[in-house]
Amino acid sequence: MTTESRREIFEAVRNRAHALGLQFEDDPTYLNAVEEWIVGSITAESLRNHYQELLVGREKERRLAYFVKHCLQEV
């Protein structure tokens, strides 16, 4: 797969999401990983793993914020 075809795929997916009114991922580390995939530095599997790690990290942050807000209140 060429760099051009990968870029076309990514742009088509992003444009489709926007056309449907969906917010597309804008995290800079994810977009850097996408660029690495586009130029062929990483595999699609590595890109997927990177995104999954990003989501797991966000969930941990969300849970920690909830815990701090609701469980560590002064008694």
Buried (B, 14 or more C-beta within 10 A) or exposed (E): EEEEEBBEBBEEEBEEEEEEEEEEEEBEEBEEBBBBBBEEEBEEEEBEEBBEEBEEEEEEEEEEEEEEEEEEEEE
